[in-house]
């Protein structure tokens, strides 16, 4: 296994700032996820449906850390 010698790719990405809109989208995403988790736990949706809805939530609500969640 070879270790990357050039780590410049990892340091070129600028930090993102948390805006009010980003905070709202993140909150809406978290609430939507909490709701569908409850539906899953109560047996009202399947795990496959949960995964599909989660993917749609990430796409539509754009949580702040979406890149890390996927």
C-alpha positions as CSV (number, residue, x, y, z in Angstrom):
1,X,0.0,0.0,0.0
2,X,1.4,3.4,-1.0
3,X,0.8,6.5,1.1
4,X,0.0,9.7,-0.8
5,X,3.0,11.9,-0.9
6,X,1.1,14.9,-2.3
7,X,-1.5,16.1,0.1
8,X,-2.1,19.4,-1.7
9,X,-5.4,18.1,-3.0
10,X,-6.8,17.8,0.5
11,X,-5.7,21.3,1.5
12,X,-6.9,23.3,-1.5
13,X,-10.6,23.3,-0.5
14,X,-11.7,26.5,1.2
15,X,-13.6,26.3,4.4
16,X,-17.4,26.8,4.1
17,X,-19.1,29.4,6.2
18,X,-22.3,28.5,8.0
19,X,-24.9,31.0,6.8
20,X,-28.4,31.5,8.2
21,X,-29.9,29.7,5.1
22,X,-27.4,26.8,5.6
23,X,-28.4,26.6,9.2
24,X,-32.1,26.5,8.3
25,X,-31.6,23.8,5.6
26,X,-29.5,21.8,8.1
27,X,-32.3,22.0,10.7
28,X,-35.0,21.0,8.2
29,X,-32.8,18.1,7.1
30,X,-32.4,16.9,10.7
31,X,-36.1,17.2,11.5
32,X,-37.0,15.3,8.3
33,X,-34.5,12.5,9.2
34,X,-35.8,12.3,12.7
35,X,-39.3,11.9,11.3
36,X,-38.5,9.1,8.8
37,X,-36.4,7.3,11.5
38,X,-39.5,7.3,13.7
39,X,-41.5,5.8,10.8
40,X,-38.8,3.2,10.3
41,X,-38.7,2.3,14.0
42,X,-42.5,2.0,14.1
43,X,-42.5,-0.3,11.1
44,X,-44.4,2.0,8.8
45,X,-41.7,2.2,6.2
46,X,-39.0,-0.4,5.1
47,X,-35.3,0.1,5.4
48,X,-35.2,0.4,1.6
49,X,-37.8,3.2,1.7
50,X,-35.9,4.9,4.5
51,X,-32.7,4.9,2.4
52,X,-34.5,6.3,-0.6
53,X,-36.1,9.1,1.4
54,X,-32.8,9.9,3.1
55,X,-31.1,10.3,-0.3
56,X,-33.9,12.6,-1.4
57,X,-33.6,14.6,1.8
58,X,-29.9,15.1,1.2
59,X,-30.6,16.2,-2.3
60,X,-33.5,18.6,-1.6
61,X,-32.6,20.0,1.8
62,X,-28.9,20.3,1.2
63,X,-27.6,19.8,4.8
64,X,-24.3,21.6,5.6
65,X,-22.3,18.4,5.8
66,X,-24.0,16.7,2.8
67,X,-20.6,15.7,1.3
68,X,-19.7,13.7,4.4
69,X,-23.1,12.1,4.8
70,X,-23.2,10.4,1.4
